[in-house]
Amino acid sequence: MPTLVVSITLFVLALLIGIEVIGKVPATLHTPLMSGANSIHGIVIVGVVIVAAEANSPLAYVFIFLAAVLGTMNVVGGYVVTDRMLEMFKSGKNEKKGESK
């Protein structure tokens, strides 16, 4: 039981620190920071796999599932946003001279 309390406390503290850090970043910088967020959430997913090997309670499996789903959503969303951003920069270079949209 004490390890569960410690795990929940660490989860809540990480959540609060993450919200505080992201809240201080101006909105114009969110898209360029997606690559960094992708790598961090990739590490979270690796951590989830490691923790899943040692889990032995149903509540642990719930937290493992939530961490895996949320981390995966962030990684996929980050790649989608990064891809859209890169397409914005490519579209102007691929147009032929004299053509307009």
Buried (B, 14 or more C-beta within 10 A) or exposed (E): EEEEEEBEEEEEEEEEEEEEEEEEEEEEEEBEEBEEBBEBBBEBBEBBEEBBEEBEEEEBEEBBEEBBEBBBEBBEBBEEBBEEEEEEEEEEEEEEEEEEE
